[in-house]
Structure formats: structure tokens, C-alpha cells
């Protein structure tokens, strides 16, 4: 907000006439004035103690102290254009409004990790990338460590690398096999993960390896991984885990997830059968709905097997794969081991339709990874909600583009301080009295109602030129509000259009009934109305509903790619009933 700015903007009409629009000062809404008056009484300034009372009673900041309030006052005064040298101890109405409209002081969600991080990895939704090395489309873009770095900086915790032999079979390269993508060296990728893995979160980075390597190359990869990561690399002492370790116990550690190396059974050798190595397997991403990891998960139990690379197998913490056969068989839960199962988005849809509770039961202890269907050549994504509502921990997304589904992914993982791990709701972790699990098909009564009030917006004049949205006049902004969650909760609303105003005031309130608020996301999008063309984009955000702080909040907006706009924000109010 820039309430001190005055003046006007000129818009040229048909290169002959000038239209002048005055820049009006942004005024505190009536609710802000009423809240200020409620706590200051007949006075004109809000003391630190009065501010503390407001924060506790209206904003839900129950742990706020007078010292906290004093620090807020000090920071607000320091930001004034002509800050006085004597430290003040109170806020005027404009200062109070300034505080409410600063998202770093009064943002919409908690910025710290606040969930229990000591449960097994299978108890968390995990921020997961798909083909993390690709810079663009799935068929011909370059492979690079740069998108890996960007993903880690955003908070992504699962990085996928596809490993293929070089043409002379003496080196492992990272590329999307049987496509025109250019390779990047594995060492570059590993070194980038080591350097940037924990810049945004201390919780473990999981590298999923999709390998098509010979045993000799697997051994070389094992040596490279061990030398690169050193003590950062975690791997279990036993071949098979009965329970996954916790994010807390794996802070600043890197773990490997892949299928165990191919095993050659004695009876196959005796019968003259030859099992092809990984490099000869078809690239099923673009040839069928089955996953590349179609491997018997019972590898741990085989007694008469000759393993391709024991060094490689030793490094695997999360064993991946699934038994061949029916979808129902692939969801069987072993009593004494845990594993990772991968399904395409289509396979998940089929499993959800016919075996929904089996999927949920599988994810109580095991990890389910969902990946985009093979026809998404342009690196688009799919609706992540179906995976989350069935307990899938790793909903793998192409992170290099943008689109509404990727914005939902960004929104989900703003939860829990943006650490990349979000604890699953209790109903996806527990069994009932007779071992029943949550059934995603069942209708649930409304649990809570979310009231959302949109007061006003500001900042476009600072982040965009005054003719960015309309050559002849200031923009005509409106706001679209969506609830995205389980099907019963999906909803959308729209404010009225405010014409010719770079600081629009809406003062509109909407109520959303929620059956499963734990999986609901609030998506907000500002649009500029255009009579003759598609409405222009003016900013967006997506927020996890259960993380919303009550009260009046400053909500910063982001561009289409999820990058935060410097000044654009909305003043909103959230209430739960």
C-alpha cells in the first residue's frame, strides 16, 4: 500500500485526447476503523497493550505478548517516510491500517514448522518433483541441474533422476530415455542436490532413481553417490525396513529410493532363461499405463538370487516397485516390510474407482507415488486432490511450467512453514474399531464453514505500468475465489467489477461450507475485465484452509509461475464457524 502517493495518470485516447484519472488515497475500511475504535475507546492512538489485546482477541494470536506488540509498533514507525527519532509507543489509525496491510507482519498463514515431525515418512504428504532435470517439455528440452536447483529452492523434497548408460556404456547420464532430450552428467545433479538441498528446509531430500543401468554402472553410481554426499547420505542397516524413519530423524540427510537391482534366479539360469538388464527395459512412460518400476517388491525375501550390484542395493532406503498382476494385488500390505509403489495418474483413477479403501489402507504404512500420464508431452500436470484424498504421499509434478494444478501444489506446500512435509489428516492415518479405513466415496456432513471477506487491493501501480491492463483507462479489477478440495467442497465465487481503479475496494463476503477442511485449498485470483478480449491476469495465490489465520490479514499475490509480486496484495478477513 502506498497511501502517501497522490497525483494522476494520463491516458491517451486515439492519439488526440488525454484522459486524466486521479490517484486516490487508500482509506482504512470500516471494519478496520471499528476495530481500532473498539480498543482505543475515546483515544486517538493504540498502545502496545491495546494492540496485544486486539491480536489475541481478534486475530487469534493467543501467545502474543506486550513485547511482541511493541516490536510491531517499532517496525511500523521505522517504515514511515519520515520516521521520528524518538521510539513511539502507540499507533495512529493509519499506522494500524499499515500494520494490517503488511504481509510480513500480518500474513495469512503460519510461517514456521508447527506439525509433529517425528512420525514415519509415510504419515506425510511430500513435495515431489517428476523428471526434475528437464527444463521444458518431455520430448526435446534440455536436461540440466538448473531446474533441480530451482525446485529445491522452492522447497521440493523429492527429486527424480532417470539414469541411462552413455553410448559407450562406461558412464551414467541423466536424461529422459528414448527421446530427443540432451543429457546432463549425474555428478552435476548430485553436487547441486548437495549444495542446495537444504537451503529452504532442513528435512530430508529423497532422490528417486529411475535406472536403466548395467550392474557395473550401478556400482559406479553407488560409489559416486557415497563420495558426493558422505555423511549426509542415510541408508538403513537392514535390507528391508518394517517402518520408515521420521523427517525429524533425517534432518539434513539425503536418502535414495529406487527398485532393487535386477535379480537372476537360479532356476531361470538352470532353464536357460535370460533376464534382460535394466538398460533393455522399454520406456513405459510413453507406451503404456504401467510404471517403469514394474518389479517384484518381494525382492527382499529371495534367498537364491544373484544381485547385480550389492553396493547399489545397500544404499536404498525406500524400496520401490510393485508385483506383476492385478491392481488389487499391487496394493497388498506386507506385515513385516514397507515399500514405495508408483502408479500413473490413470492407474490411480482406476484404483480409486474400484479399490479406494485398499489404496488408503496401503498408504497407512507404505508410500504411494503418483506420476503424470505419458501423453503430457508439454510437461502439464493433473489434479493432485485425488491422490491426496487417497493418502498418496508423493504426488509427482512437473515443476518447470505453470498452470492451475501446479499452483494448487504450491498452495498445499505453503503449509507447515513451507518445509516440504505436510502431515496427513488423522483420518488418513488411523484404522477404526474393526480395522476399517477412511472411505473417500462416503459423504461426510459439513464440519466447518469458512467466511472470507475481501476488503480491497493495492500495489498494482507499483508493480505494473499504468497502461499494462488497459491503454485508455485504469483497470477494472474483480476477484475470483475458489475452494478446491474433495468434490463435495469444490466451490467458486466472484466479486463485482470495480471500474477504473488501481486500488479497488470490494467489501464483499462469501461463506464456504466444508466437509473435509483438512484437504481444502483457498485459491484467489484477480482478473481485469476486458469487454473484447480475454480478461487480463492481475495476480493469484493459493492457501491451505487449515493454515489460515483468523482475522484481518494481508494476502500477497503471485504471478502465473508462482513468483511473489513485490507489492500487490489484498486485505482480507478469515473466520471459521
C-alpha positions in Angstrom: 0.0 0.0 0.0 1.2 3.5 -0.8 -1.3 5.8 0.9 1.1 8.8 0.6 1.1 8.7 -3.2 -1.1 11.4 -4.9 -1.3 12.8 -8.4 -2.9 11.4 -11.5 -2.3 9.2 -14.5 -2.9 10.4 -18.1 -4.3 8.0 -20.7 -4.2 9.0 -24.4 -7.4 8.4 -26.4 -6.9 7.8 -30.2 -3.7 9.8 -30.0 -5.7 13.0 -29.7 -7.3 13.3 -26.3 -5.9 12.9 -22.8 -8.0 11.4 -20.0 -6.8 12.2 -16.5 -7.5 9.8 -13.6 -6.7 10.9 -10.1 -4.7 8.6 -7.8 -6.8 8.3 -4.7 -5.5 7.6 -1.3 -6.3 4.2 0.1 -8.6 4.5 3.1 -8.9 2.1 6.0 -12.1 0.0 5.6 -15.0 0.5 8.1 -14.1 -2.8 9.8 -10.6 -1.6 10.4 -11.8 1.7 11.8 -14.3 -0.1 14.0 -11.6 -2.5 15.4 -9.3 0.5 16.1 -12.1 2.4 17.9 -13.1 -0.7 19.9 -9.7 -0.9 21.5 -8.6 2.7 21.9 -12.0 4.0 23.1 -12.0 7.8 23.1 -8.3 8.0 22.4 -6.6 8.5 19.1 -3.7 6.1 19.5 -3.4 2.4 20.1 -0.9 1.4 22.9 1.2 -1.7 22.8 -1.1 -3.4 25.4 -4.2 -2.4 23.3 -2.6 -3.8 20.2 -1.8 -7.0 22.1 -5.4 -7.4 23.1 -6.5 -6.9 19.5 -4.1 -9.5 18.3 -5.2 -12.1 21.0 -8.9 -11.5 20.7 -9.5 -10.7 17.1 -6.5 -12.2 15.3 -6.2 -15.4 17.3 -2.6 -14.7 18.2 -3.0 -16.2 21.7 0.7 -16.2 22.6 1.2 -12.6 21.8 2.9 -10.5 24.5 3.3 -6.8 25.1 6.9 -7.1 24.0 5.7 -8.6 20.7 3.3 -5.7 20.2 6.0 -3.1 21.0 8.2 -4.7 18.3 5.4 -4.4 15.8 4.9 -0.7 16.6 8.6 -0.1 16.3 8.8 -1.7 12.9 5.7 0.1 11.5 7.1 3.5 12.6 10.5 2.7 11.0 8.8 2.2 7.7 7.1 5.6 7.7 8.6 8.0 5.1 9.6 10.5 7.8 10.2 8.2 10.9 10.6 10.2 14.1 13.8 9.5 16.0 12.1 9.0 19.4 10.8 5.5 19.7 7.0 5.8 19.9 4.8 3.5 21.9 1.5 3.8 20.0 -0.2 3.5 16.6 -2.5 6.0 14.9 -5.3 4.7 12.8 -3.2 5.0 9.6 -0.3 3.2 11.3 -2.7 0.4 12.4 -4.0 0.1 8.9 -0.4 -0.1 7.6 0.3 -2.9 10.0 -2.7 -4.9 8.9 -1.7 -4.5 5.3 1.9 -5.6 5.7 2.1 -9.3 4.9 5.4 -9.8 6.6 3.9 -8.6 9.9 0.3 -9.8 9.4 0.3 -12.6 6.8 -2.5 -15.1 6.2 -0.7 -18.3 7.3 1.9 -19.5 9.8 5.4 -19.2 8.5 7.0 -21.7 10.9 7.1 -25.5 11.1 4.4 -26.4 13.6 3.4 -30.0 13.0 4.8 -33.2 14.7 7.7 -34.3 12.5 8.6 -37.5 14.5 6.1 -39.8 12.7 7.2 -42.2 9.9 7.7 -40.6 6.4 4.5 -42.4 5.3 2.5 -40.1 7.5 3.3 -37.0 5.4 2.4 -35.5 2.1 5.8 -34.8 0.5 6.6 -32.1 -2.1 7.6 -34.3 -5.1 9.0 -33.5 -8.5 8.7 -35.5 -11.7 11.6 -35.7 -14.2 13.2 -33.0 -12.1 16.1 -32.4 -14.6 14.0 -31.3 -17.6 14.0 -27.6 -18.5 10.9 -27.8 -20.6 8.8 -30.4 -22.5 9.2 -34.2 -22.1 10.5 -34.9 -25.6 13.1 -32.4 -26.7 14.0 -30.0 -23.9 17.5 -29.8 -22.4 18.4 -31.7 -19.3 20.1 -29.6 -16.7 20.8 -29.2 -13.0 19.2 -25.8 -13.0 15.5 -27.0 -12.6 16.7 -29.2 -9.8 18.2 -26.2 -8.0 15.0 -24.2 -8.6 12.9 -27.0 -7.2 15.0 -27.3 -4.1 14.9 -23.6 -3.5 11.1 -23.7 -3.7 11.1 -26.4 -1.1 10.6 -29.6 -3.2 11.9 -32.6 -1.2 11.7 -35.4 -3.8 14.0 -35.2 -6.9 13.7 -37.7 -9.7 16.6 -38.6 -11.9 16.5 -41.0 -14.9 19.8 -42.8 -15.3 20.9 -44.2 -18.7 24.2 -45.6 -19.9 26.3 -43.4 -22.3 26.7 -44.6 -25.8 29.9 -46.4 -25.0 28.4 -47.9 -21.8 31.1 -46.5 -19.5 29.2 -43.6 -17.9 25.8 -42.9 -16.3 23.9 -39.9 -17.8 20.7 -38.2 -16.6 18.1 -37.9 -19.5 14.6 -38.8 -20.5 15.3 -42.1 -22.3 14.3 -42.7 -25.9 13.5 -39.0 -26.5 15.5 -36.1 -28.0 16.3 -34.6 -24.6 20.0 -33.7 -24.3 21.8 -35.4 -21.2 23.3 -33.8 -18.1 26.0 -35.5 -16.1 24.9 -37.4 -13.0 27.7 -35.8 -10.9 26.4 -32.3 -11.7 22.9 -33.2 -10.5 24.2 -34.8 -7.3 26.5 -31.9 -6.5 23.6 -29.5 -7.0 21.4 -31.5 -4.6 24.2 -31.5 -2.0 24.7 -27.7 -2.3 21.0 -26.6 -2.5 19.2 -29.5 -0.8 18.7 -27.7 2.5 18.6 -24.0 1.7 14.8 -23.9 2.1 14.2 -26.8 4.5 16.2 -29.0 6.9 14.0 -32.0 6.3 15.3 -34.9 4.2 15.7 -34.9 0.4 14.6 -38.1 -1.3 16.3 -38.9 -4.6 14.2 -41.3 -6.7 16.4 -43.1 -9.2 14.8 -44.5 -12.4 17.8 -46.5 -13.5 18.4 -48.4 -16.7 21.9 -49.4 -15.9 24.1 -52.5 -16.0 25.4 -53.9 -12.7 28.9 -52.3 -13.4 27.4 -48.9 -13.8 25.2 -49.3 -10.8 28.3 -50.0 -8.7 29.9 -46.8 -10.1 26.8 -44.8 -9.3 26.9 -46.2 -5.7 30.5 -45.1 -5.4 29.7 -41.6 -6.8 26.6 -41.2 -4.5 28.7 -42.2 -1.5 31.6 -40.0 -2.3 29.5 -36.9 -3.1 27.2 -37.0 -0.1 29.4 -38.6 2.5 27.8 -38.4 6.0 24.7 -36.6 4.5 23.7 -39.9 2.9 21.4 -42.1 5.1 20.8 -45.8 4.4 19.4 -48.5 6.8 21.5 -51.3 8.3 18.9 -53.9 7.3 17.8 -54.6 3.7 14.2 -54.1 4.4 12.5 -51.6 6.8 9.5 -52.5 8.8 8.7 -48.8 9.3 10.1 -45.7 7.6 12.2 -43.3 9.7 10.8 -39.8 10.6 11.6 -36.5 8.9 12.9 -35.3 12.2 15.4 -38.1 12.5 16.5 -37.5 8.9 17.2 -33.7 9.2 19.8 -32.6 6.7 20.1 -36.2 5.3 19.7 -37.5 1.8 18.0 -40.8 1.1 17.7 -43.0 -2.0 14.5 -44.6 -3.3 14.6 -46.9 -6.3 13.8 -50.5 -7.2 16.4 -53.1 -6.1 18.8 -54.2 -8.8 17.6 -57.0 -11.1 18.0 -60.4 -9.7 18.7 -63.5 -11.7 17.1 -66.6 -10.1 19.0 -69.9 -10.1 16.0 -71.7 -11.6 15.9 -69.3 -14.5 19.6 -69.8 -15.2 19.2 -73.5 -14.9 16.4 -73.5 -17.5 18.4 -71.3 -19.9 16.1 -68.3 -19.4 17.8 -64.9 -19.8 16.5 -61.9 -17.9 17.4 -58.6 -19.6 19.2 -56.0 -17.7 17.6 -52.6 -16.8 19.0 -50.9 -19.8 17.0 -53.1 -22.1 13.6 -52.4 -20.5 11.1 -50.5 -22.5 10.5 -46.9 -21.6 6.9 -47.4 -20.5 6.2 -43.7 -19.7 5.0 -43.2 -23.3 4.0 -46.7 -24.2 1.6 -48.0 -21.5 -0.1 -47.1 -18.2 2.2 -49.3 -16.3 5.2 -47.7 -14.5 8.8 -48.3 -15.3 9.2 -49.7 -11.8 7.2 -52.9 -12.5 9.3 -55.0 -10.3 8.6 -57.7 -7.7 8.5 -56.0 -4.3 9.4 -59.3 -2.6 13.0 -58.9 -3.7 14.0 -58.7 0.0 12.7 -62.3 0.6 14.5 -64.0 -2.3 17.1 -66.4 -0.9 18.7 -67.8 -4.1 19.3 -64.6 -6.0 22.4 -63.2 -7.6 22.3 -59.4 -7.2 23.5 -57.1 -9.9 25.3 -54.6 -7.6 25.3 -55.2 -3.8 26.9 -51.7 -3.2 24.0 -50.1 -5.1 21.3 -52.1 -3.3 22.8 -51.3 0.1 22.1 -47.5 -0.4 18.4 -47.9 -1.0 16.3 -46.7 1.9 12.9 -46.7 0.2 12.5 -49.9 -1.9 10.3 -49.2 -4.9 8.3 -51.4 -7.2 5.1 -53.5 -7.4 4.2 -57.1 -8.1 3.0 -58.0 -11.6 -0.6 -58.9 -11.7 -3.9 -57.1 -10.8 -4.2 -53.7 -9.4 -5.6 -55.1 -6.2 -2.6 -57.4 -5.8 -0.3 -54.4 -6.2 -2.0 -52.8 -3.1 -1.3 -55.7 -0.8 0.2 -54.7 2.5 3.1 -56.8 3.7 3.1 -57.3 7.5 6.9 -57.0 8.0 8.1 -54.6 5.4 7.3 -51.2 3.9 7.9 -50.1 0.3 7.0 -47.5 -2.3 4.5 -48.2 -5.1 4.2 -46.0 -8.2 1.1 -45.5 -10.2 0.3 -43.3 -13.2 -2.5 -40.8 -12.8 -4.7 -43.1 -14.9 -3.9 -46.1 -12.8 -4.7 -44.1 -9.6 -8.0 -43.1 -11.1 -8.8 -46.8 -11.8 -7.7 -47.8 -8.3 -9.7 -45.1 -6.7 -12.8 -46.1 -8.6 -12.6 -49.8 -7.8 -10.4 -50.2 -4.8 -10.4 -46.8 -3.0 -10.2 -48.2 0.6 -7.4 -50.5 -0.5 -5.4 -47.5 -1.6 -6.0 -45.7 1.7 -5.0 -48.9 3.6 -1.8 -49.3 1.6 -0.8 -45.7 2.4 -1.1 -46.1 6.2 2.4 -47.6 6.3 3.7 -47.7 2.7 4.4 -44.8 0.3 2.4 -44.3 -2.9 3.9 -42.2 -5.7 1.6 -40.9 -8.5 3.2 -39.6 -11.7 1.8 -37.8 -14.8 0.5 -39.8 -17.7 2.8 -40.3 -20.6 0.9 -38.1 -23.0 1.7 -34.9 -21.1 4.5 -34.1 -23.5 4.2 -30.4 -22.7 5.0 -31.1 -19.0 1.5 -30.2 -17.9 0.0 -31.6 -14.6 -3.1 -33.3 -13.3 -5.5 -32.7 -10.3 -3.5 -33.6 -7.2 -6.5 -33.8 -4.9 -7.5 -37.4 -5.9 -4.0 -38.5 -4.8 -4.1 -36.6 -1.5 -7.6 -37.8 -0.6 -6.4 -41.4 -1.0 -3.4 -40.8 1.2 -0.7 -40.7 -1.6 2.4 -39.2 -0.1 4.3 -38.4 -3.4 2.1 -36.7 -5.9 4.8 -36.1 -8.5 4.5 -32.9 -10.6 6.4 -31.3 -13.4 7.7 -28.2 -11.7 9.2 -26.4 -14.7 6.0 -24.9 -16.1 2.9 -23.3 -14.7 -0.9 -23.8 -14.6 -3.7 -24.1 -12.1 -2.8 -27.6 -10.9 0.8 -26.5 -10.2 -0.5 -23.5 -8.3 -2.5 -25.9 -6.1 0.7 -27.9 -5.4 2.4 -24.7 -4.4 -0.5 -23.9 -2.2 -0.6 -27.2 -0.4 3.1 -27.0 0.4 2.9 -23.5 1.9 1.6 -25.4 4.9 3.8 -26.3 7.8 6.2 -23.5 7.3 6.9 -24.5 3.6 9.2 -27.2 4.8 8.1 -29.7 2.1 6.4 -32.1 4.5 2.8 -31.8 5.5 1.3 -34.2 8.0 -1.6 -36.1 6.6 -5.0 -35.7 8.3 -5.7 -38.1 11.1 -8.5 -39.9 9.2 -5.9 -40.9 6.6 -3.6 -42.4 9.3 -6.0 -44.3 11.5 -8.0 -47.5 11.5 -11.4 -47.8 13.1 -12.6 -50.3 15.8 -12.8 -53.2 13.3 -9.7 -52.1 11.2 -11.8 -50.1 8.8 -10.2 -47.2 7.0 -11.4 -43.9 5.6 -13.6 -44.4 2.5 -13.2 -41.5 0.0 -16.5 -42.3 -1.6 -18.6 -41.7 1.5 -20.4 -38.4 2.0 -19.5 -36.6 5.2 -21.5 -33.8 6.9 -20.3 -30.2 6.8 -17.6 -29.9 9.5 -16.8 -26.2 9.3 -17.8 -23.0 7.5 -15.2 -20.6 6.2 -16.2 -17.0 5.8 -14.0 -15.0 3.5 -14.2 -11.2 3.2 -12.4 -9.3 0.6 -11.9 -5.6 1.5 -9.6 -4.1 -1.0 -6.4 -4.5 -3.0 -3.4 -2.3 -3.8 0.1 -2.4 -5.2 -0.6 -2.8 -9.0 0.6 0.8 -9.6 4.0 -0.1 -8.2 4.4 -3.5 -9.9 2.9 -2.7 -13.4 2.8 0.3 -15.7 -0.4 2.3 -15.5 -1.3 1.1 -19.1 -0.4 -2.6 -18.6 -4.0 -3.7 -18.2 -5.8 -1.1 -20.4 -4.3 1.5 -22.8 -7.1 4.0 -22.3 -8.1 3.8 -18.6 -7.2 2.3 -15.2 -8.0 -1.4 -14.8 -11.4 -2.9 -13.9 -10.5 -5.4 -11.3 -12.5 -8.3 -9.8 -11.6 -11.3 -7.7 -12.4 -14.9 -8.2 -12.4 -17.2 -5.1 -12.2 -20.9 -5.3 -12.4 -23.7 -2.8 -10.5 -26.8 -4.2 -10.8 -30.0 -2.3 -12.9 -33.1 -2.2 -15.7 -33.0 -4.7 -18.3 -32.0 -2.1 -16.3 -28.9 -1.1 -15.5 -27.5 -4.5 -16.9 -24.1 -5.0 -16.3 -20.7 -6.7 -17.5 -17.2 -6.2 -16.7 -13.8 -7.8 -16.8 -10.2 -6.6 -18.3 -7.3 -8.5 -16.1 -5.4 -11.0 -14.6 -2.2 -9.8 -14.1 0.1 -12.8 -11.2 2.4 -13.4 -9.4 1.9 -10.1 -5.8 0.8 -9.3 -6.8 0.4 -5.7 -10.1 -1.3 -5.8 -12.4 -1.6 -2.8 -14.9 -4.6 -2.9 -16.1 -5.1 0.7 -17.7 -8.4 -0.2 -18.0 -11.6 2.0 -18.6 -15.2 1.0 -19.3 -18.3 3.0 -18.0 -21.8 2.1 -19.3 -25.0 3.8 -16.5 -27.6 4.2 -16.9 -31.3 4.7 -13.1 -32.0 4.8 -11.3 -28.7 5.5 -8.0 -30.6 6.0 -7.8 -31.2 2.2 -9.3 -27.8 1.1 -7.3 -25.1 -0.6 -8.4 -21.5 -1.0 -7.4 -20.2 -4.4 -7.7 -16.5 -5.1 -7.3 -14.9 -8.5 -7.5 -11.2 -9.5 -8.7 -10.5 -13.0 -9.0 -7.3 -15.1 -12.3 -7.2 -17.0 -11.9 -6.8 -20.8 -15.0 -6.4 -22.9 -13.4 -7.5 -26.2 -10.6 -9.9 -25.2 -9.8 -12.4 -22.5 -9.7 -10.9 -19.1 -6.1 -10.0 -18.0 -4.4 -11.7 -15.1 -3.7 -9.5 -12.1 -2.2 -11.9 -9.5 -3.1 -15.1 -7.7 -2.4 -17.1 -4.6 -3.4 -20.5 -3.1 -3.5 -21.2 0.6 -4.2 -24.3 2.7 -7.5 -23.7 4.5 -6.5 -25.3 7.8 -3.4 -23.0 7.9 -5.4 -19.7 7.6 -5.0 -17.4 10.5 -8.3 -15.8 11.7 -9.0 -12.1 11.5 -8.0 -9.4 9.0 -4.9 -10.4 7.0 -2.7 -9.1 4.3 -2.6 -11.6 1.4 0.3 -11.2 -1.0 -0.3 -12.2 -4.6 1.9 -14.2 -7.0 2.4 -14.2 -10.8 1.4 -17.1 -13.0 4.6 -19.0 -12.3 4.2 -18.7 -8.6 6.8 -15.9 -8.1 5.7 -13.4 -5.5 4.8 -10.0 -6.8 6.7 -7.3 -4.9 3.8 -5.0 -3.8 0.4 -6.4 -4.9 -1.7 -7.7 -2.0 -5.3 -7.9 -0.8 -6.7 -7.1 2.6 -9.0 -9.9 3.6 -10.7 -11.4 6.7 -11.0 -15.1 7.5 -13.4 -16.5 10.0 -14.3 -20.1 10.9 -17.7 -21.2 12.2 
